[in-house]
């Protein structure tokens, strides 16, 4: 790495106070670990790559969590036989894409499905709770009563305790088998996992890294139970290193550095925080797909040559769309109106 006549102990003395944060997926982590193992025999900390700290991208973690929900509630054919299963909601929301959802829906479809179904389930839980405890026949009557904020908070706690899986589920399993309500138990678990995913997504969009770390602790046993042992190992090591392994003086500084660089907000708008690995994937899209050339021009040399001009091309495209009023060409569309679909699912 360094030339033979280079005095690394002297010239790199100042570099010992700094670390390099590398964001990426599991493949990046594997390559970095291999490089560090190969340099274990080096005499200096710099040559041993001890200054390199790997951070598993939160966007890849989010994709793994969405994949866990697909494995738990859609992949198995037995999970789709119940009339209250998630696949029945898919048939209502996307009747022409049931085959896609049962095979490989991808992250975007699963993320959208989780958001829509969780809204429907929350509304249904509130409808049942207001009917049983307050005597309202539907949510419109409850809204017309104009409840105060304190009452809504109290009712939200009651709904969470009654319709989300917790220690109450274990008490139900201790009863006789003829008293079990399997549909209700499955819905409790579905609501719990969906709320955990929504909590992780909201904390990431809000830029609250402390809350995100708390959500990661809840997802580690779920990832392990579904066979994603590499994600479990990396996230456990990440939290353990952050709070226990690093020296006390370095721990506070390094934790501060990681917290301020694990999520970024390029636009400066609220709820627009992005994971660093998501930005890397976006740059890969612009580099390899959008501006990577076509046909015989799509080569490694061409991609390397055009890569410094990605932002220039993006700015030119945005300028043309804005000046000529081609607003239908942008990728950030308005969210669809799902009110009729929600009503149909809750019927």
C-alpha positions as CSV (number, residue, x, y, z in Angstrom):
1,X,0.0,0.0,0.0
2,X,2.8,2.4,0.9
3,X,6.2,2.8,-0.8
4,X,9.2,1.2,0.9
5,X,10.9,4.6,1.6
6,X,7.8,6.1,3.1
7,X,7.8,6.6,6.9
8,X,4.2,5.8,7.7
9,X,4.6,6.1,11.5
10,X,5.6,9.7,11.2
11,X,3.7,11.0,8.2
12,X,0.5,9.2,9.0
13,X,0.5,10.2,12.7
14,X,-2.2,12.8,12.1
15,X,-4.3,10.2,10.2
16,X,-4.6,8.0,13.2
17,X,-7.2,10.4,14.6
18,X,-9.6,9.8,11.8
19,X,-11.7,7.0,10.4
20,X,-13.2,6.2,7.0
21,X,-16.9,5.3,7.0
22,X,-17.9,2.9,4.2
23,X,-21.5,2.3,3.5
24,X,-22.8,-0.6,1.4
25,X,-24.5,-4.0,1.3
26,X,-23.4,-7.4,2.6
27,X,-21.2,-7.9,-0.5
28,X,-19.3,-4.7,0.4
29,X,-18.9,-5.9,3.9
30,X,-17.6,-9.3,2.8
31,X,-14.9,-7.7,0.6
32,X,-13.8,-5.3,3.3
33,X,-13.5,-8.0,5.9
34,X,-11.4,-10.1,3.4
35,X,-9.1,-7.1,2.8
36,X,-8.7,-6.6,6.6
37,X,-7.9,-10.2,7.1
38,X,-5.2,-10.1,4.4
39,X,-3.5,-7.1,6.1
40,X,-3.5,-8.5,9.6
41,X,0.3,-9.1,9.4
42,X,1.1,-5.5,8.6
43,X,3.0,-3.6,11.2
44,X,1.0,-0.3,11.4
45,X,-2.6,0.3,12.1
46,X,-3.0,2.2,8.9
47,X,-1.8,-0.7,6.8
48,X,-4.0,-3.1,8.7
49,X,-7.0,-0.9,7.7
50,X,-8.1,-0.4,11.3
51,X,-9.3,3.1,10.4
52,X,-12.0,1.7,8.1
53,X,-15.4,1.3,9.7
54,X,-18.2,-0.5,7.7
55,X,-21.8,0.6,8.2
56,X,-24.5,-1.6,6.7
57,X,-26.8,0.5,4.6
58,X,-30.2,1.1,6.2
59,X,-31.9,0.9,2.8
60,X,-30.7,-2.7,2.4
61,X,-31.9,-3.4,5.9
62,X,-35.3,-2.0,5.0
63,X,-35.5,-4.2,1.9
64,X,-34.6,-7.2,4.1
65,X,-37.4,-6.3,6.5
66,X,-39.9,-6.1,3.6
67,X,-38.7,-9.4,2.3
68,X,-39.2,-10.9,5.8
69,X,-42.9,-9.9,5.7
70,X,-43.3,-11.4,2.2
71,X,-41.7,-14.7,3.5
72,X,-44.0,-14.7,6.6
73,X,-47.4,-13.8,5.1
74,X,-47.3,-14.5,1.3
75,X,-44.7,-17.0,0.2
76,X,-46.1,-20.1,2.0
77,X,-49.3,-21.4,0.3
78,X,-50.8,-22.3,3.7
79,X,-50.6,-18.6,4.7
80,X,-52.9,-17.6,1.8
81,X,-55.7,-20.1,2.5
82,X,-57.3,-17.9,5.2
83,X,-59.9,-15.4,4.1
84,X,-58.3,-12.8,6.3
85,X,-54.8,-13.4,4.9
86,X,-52.6,-10.8,3.3
87,X,-53.0,-12.4,-0.1
88,X,-56.8,-11.6,0.0
89,X,-55.9,-7.9,0.4
90,X,-53.5,-8.2,-2.5
91,X,-56.4,-9.6,-4.6
92,X,-58.4,-6.5,-3.7
93,X,-55.6,-3.9,-4.2
94,X,-53.9,-5.5,-7.2
95,X,-56.1,-8.1,-8.8
96,X,-54.0,-8.4,-11.9
97,X,-50.7,-8.8,-10.0
98,X,-51.4,-11.7,-7.6
99,X,-49.0,-13.9,-9.5
100,X,-46.2,-11.4,-9.2
101,X,-46.8,-11.0,-5.4
102,X,-46.8,-14.7,-4.9
103,X,-43.4,-15.1,-6.6
104,X,-41.0,-12.1,-6.6
105,X,-42.8,-8.8,-6.0
106,X,-39.7,-6.7,-5.3
107,X,-39.2,-4.0,-2.7
108,X,-41.3,-1.3,-4.2
109,X,-44.4,-3.4,-4.5
110,X,-44.0,-4.8,-1.0
111,X,-43.4,-1.3,0.5
112,X,-46.5,0.0,-1.2
113,X,-48.6,-3.0,-0.1
114,X,-47.5,-2.7,3.5
115,X,-48.4,1.0,3.6
116,X,-51.9,0.5,2.1
117,X,-52.8,-2.7,4.0
118,X,-51.6,-1.2,7.4
119,X,-53.8,1.8,6.8
120,X,-56.8,-0.4,6.2
121,X,-56.1,-2.6,9.2
122,X,-55.7,0.5,11.5
123,X,-59.0,1.9,10.3
124,X,-60.7,-1.4,10.8
125,X,-59.3,-1.7,14.4
126,X,-60.5,1.8,15.2
127,X,-63.9,1.1,13.7
128,X,-64.4,-2.0,15.9
129,X,-63.0,-0.3,19.0
130,X,-65.2,2.8,18.7
131,X,-68.2,0.5,18.1
132,X,-67.6,-1.7,21.1
133,X,-66.5,0.9,23.6
134,X,-68.1,4.2,22.4
135,X,-71.2,3.0,20.6
136,X,-70.5,4.6,17.2
137,X,-71.7,2.6,14.2
138,X,-68.9,3.9,11.9
139,X,-65.8,6.2,11.9
140,X,-67.7,9.1,10.3
141,X,-70.0,9.3,13.3
142,X,-67.0,9.2,15.6
143,X,-65.3,12.0,13.7
144,X,-68.4,14.1,13.8
145,X,-68.3,13.9,17.6
146,X,-65.1,15.9,17.5
147,X,-63.0,14.0,20.1
148,X,-60.2,15.9,21.9
149,X,-56.6,15.0,21.5
150,X,-56.2,13.4,24.9
151,X,-59.1,11.1,24.2
152,X,-57.6,10.1,20.9
153,X,-54.2,9.3,22.6
154,X,-56.0,7.2,25.2
155,X,-58.0,5.3,22.6
156,X,-54.8,4.8,20.5
157,X,-53.2,3.1,23.5
158,X,-56.3,0.9,24.0
159,X,-56.3,-0.1,20.3
160,X,-52.6,-1.0,20.4
161,X,-53.1,-3.1,23.5
162,X,-56.2,-4.9,22.1
163,X,-55.2,-5.5,18.4
164,X,-51.4,-5.8,18.4
165,X,-49.6,-9.0,19.4
166,X,-47.9,-8.8,22.8
167,X,-47.8,-11.0,26.0
168,X,-51.5,-11.4,25.7
169,X,-50.9,-13.7,22.7
170,X,-48.9,-16.1,24.9
171,X,-51.7,-16.2,27.4
172,X,-54.2,-17.1,24.6
173,X,-51.9,-20.0,23.6
174,X,-52.0,-21.4,27.2
175,X,-55.8,-21.9,26.9
176,X,-57.4,-25.0,25.5
177,X,-57.0,-25.5,21.8
178,X,-60.8,-25.4,21.1
179,X,-60.8,-21.8,22.4
180,X,-58.1,-20.6,20.0
181,X,-59.0,-18.0,17.4
182,X,-56.4,-18.5,14.8
183,X,-57.6,-15.8,12.5
184,X,-57.5,-13.2,15.3
185,X,-54.1,-14.4,16.3
186,X,-52.7,-14.1,12.8
187,X,-54.1,-10.6,12.6
188,X,-52.4,-9.6,15.8
189,X,-49.1,-10.8,14.5
190,X,-49.7,-9.1,11.1
191,X,-50.5,-5.8,12.8
192,X,-47.4,-6.0,15.0
193,X,-44.9,-6.7,12.1
194,X,-46.5,-4.0,9.9
195,X,-46.3,-1.5,12.7
196,X,-42.7,-2.4,13.3
197,X,-41.9,-1.8,9.6
198,X,-43.8,1.5,9.6
199,X,-42.0,2.6,12.7
200,X,-38.6,1.8,11.1
201,X,-39.6,3.5,7.9
202,X,-40.9,6.6,9.7
203,X,-37.8,7.0,11.9
204,X,-35.5,6.8,8.8
205,X,-37.6,9.3,6.9
206,X,-37.6,11.6,9.9
207,X,-33.8,11.3,10.3
208,X,-34.1,10.0,13.9
209,X,-31.1,7.7,14.1
210,X,-31.6,7.0,17.8
211,X,-35.1,5.8,17.2
212,X,-33.9,3.8,14.2
213,X,-31.4,1.9,16.4
214,X,-34.2,1.0,18.7
215,X,-36.2,-0.3,15.8
216,X,-33.2,-2.4,14.6
217,X,-33.1,-4.2,18.0
218,X,-36.7,-5.3,17.4
219,X,-36.0,-6.6,13.9
220,X,-32.8,-8.6,14.8
221,X,-34.7,-11.6,16.2
222,X,-37.2,-11.5,13.4
223,X,-34.5,-11.5,10.8
224,X,-32.8,-14.4,12.5
225,X,-36.1,-16.4,12.7
226,X,-36.6,-16.1,9.0
227,X,-33.1,-17.2,8.0
228,X,-31.4,-13.9,7.3
229,X,-28.5,-14.7,9.6
230,X,-26.0,-12.3,7.8
231,X,-28.2,-9.3,8.4
232,X,-28.6,-10.4,12.0
233,X,-24.9,-10.7,12.5
234,X,-24.0,-7.4,10.9
235,X,-26.7,-5.4,12.7
236,X,-25.8,-7.0,16.1
237,X,-22.1,-6.3,15.5
238,X,-22.9,-2.7,14.5
239,X,-24.8,-2.0,17.7
240,X,-22.4,-3.9,19.9
241,X,-19.4,-2.0,18.4
242,X,-21.1,1.3,18.7
243,X,-22.0,0.9,22.4
244,X,-19.5,-1.5,23.9
245,X,-16.4,-2.4,21.8
246,X,-14.9,1.0,20.8
247,X,-12.8,2.7,23.4
248,X,-14.7,5.1,25.6
249,X,-13.1,8.2,24.3
250,X,-13.4,7.1,20.7
251,X,-16.8,5.6,21.2
252,X,-18.6,9.0,21.8
253,X,-16.8,10.7,18.9
254,X,-17.3,7.8,16.5
255,X,-20.9,7.3,17.5
256,X,-21.5,11.0,16.8
257,X,-19.8,10.7,13.4
258,X,-21.8,7.7,12.4
259,X,-25.1,9.2,13.6
260,X,-24.5,12.3,11.5
261,X,-23.6,10.4,8.3
262,X,-25.7,7.2,8.3
263,X,-28.7,9.3,7.0
264,X,-28.6,12.3,4.7
265,X,-31.1,14.9,3.6
266,X,-29.9,16.4,0.2
267,X,-33.1,18.5,-0.3
268,X,-33.3,19.8,3.3
269,X,-37.1,19.1,3.4
270,X,-38.8,17.4,6.4
271,X,-39.4,13.7,6.1
272,X,-36.9,13.5,3.2
273,X,-34.0,11.8,4.9
274,X,-32.4,9.1,2.8
275,X,-30.0,6.3,3.6
276,X,-26.5,6.6,2.1
277,X,-26.7,3.3,0.3
278,X,-30.0,4.4,-1.3
279,X,-28.1,7.4,-2.8
280,X,-25.4,5.1,-4.0
281,X,-27.9,2.9,-5.7
282,X,-29.5,6.0,-7.3
283,X,-26.1,7.1,-8.6
284,X,-25.6,3.5,-10.0
285,X,-28.9,3.9,-11.8
286,X,-27.9,7.2,-13.4
287,X,-24.4,5.9,-14.2
288,X,-25.1,2.4,-15.6
289,X,-28.6,2.6,-16.9
290,X,-29.7,6.2,-17.7
291,X,-26.4,7.5,-18.9
292,X,-24.5,4.3,-19.5
293,X,-24.8,4.2,-23.2
294,X,-26.7,2.0,-25.6
295,X,-25.7,-1.0,-27.5
296,X,-22.0,-1.2,-28.3
297,X,-21.4,2.1,-26.5
298,X,-22.4,0.6,-23.2
299,X,-18.9,-0.4,-21.9
300,X,-16.9,0.1,-18.8
301,X,-14.7,2.7,-20.4
302,X,-17.8,4.7,-21.4
303,X,-19.4,4.5,-18.0
304,X,-16.1,5.7,-16.3
305,X,-15.8,8.6,-18.7
306,X,-19.4,9.7,-18.3
307,X,-19.7,9.2,-14.5
308,X,-18.4,12.7,-13.5
309,X,-21.2,14.3,-15.6
310,X,-24.1,12.5,-13.9
311,X,-25.2,15.6,-12.0
312,X,-24.9,17.8,-15.1
313,X,-27.1,15.5,-17.1
314,X,-29.6,15.4,-14.3
315,X,-29.7,19.2,-14.0
316,X,-30.2,19.6,-17.8
317,X,-33.1,17.1,-17.8
318,X,-34.7,18.9,-14.9
319,X,-34.2,22.3,-16.6
320,X,-35.8,21.1,-19.8
321,X,-38.8,19.7,-18.0
322,X,-39.3,22.8,-16.0
323,X,-38.9,25.3,-18.9
324,X,-41.1,23.4,-21.3
325,X,-43.7,22.4,-18.7
326,X,-43.1,18.7,-19.2
327,X,-44.2,17.9,-15.6
328,X,-45.7,14.6,-16.6
329,X,-42.1,13.3,-17.3
330,X,-40.9,13.6,-13.7
331,X,-40.7,10.4,-11.5
332,X,-42.2,11.9,-8.3
333,X,-45.9,11.4,-8.9
334,X,-48.7,12.4,-6.6
335,X,-49.9,9.6,-4.4
336,X,-53.0,7.8,-5.7
337,X,-56.5,8.4,-4.2
338,X,-57.0,5.1,-2.3
339,X,-60.3,6.0,-0.5
340,X,-62.6,3.8,-2.6
341,X,-60.1,0.9,-2.4
342,X,-59.9,1.2,1.4
343,X,-63.6,1.1,1.7
344,X,-63.8,-2.0,-0.5
345,X,-61.2,-3.8,1.5
346,X,-62.9,-3.1,4.8
347,X,-66.2,-4.4,3.6
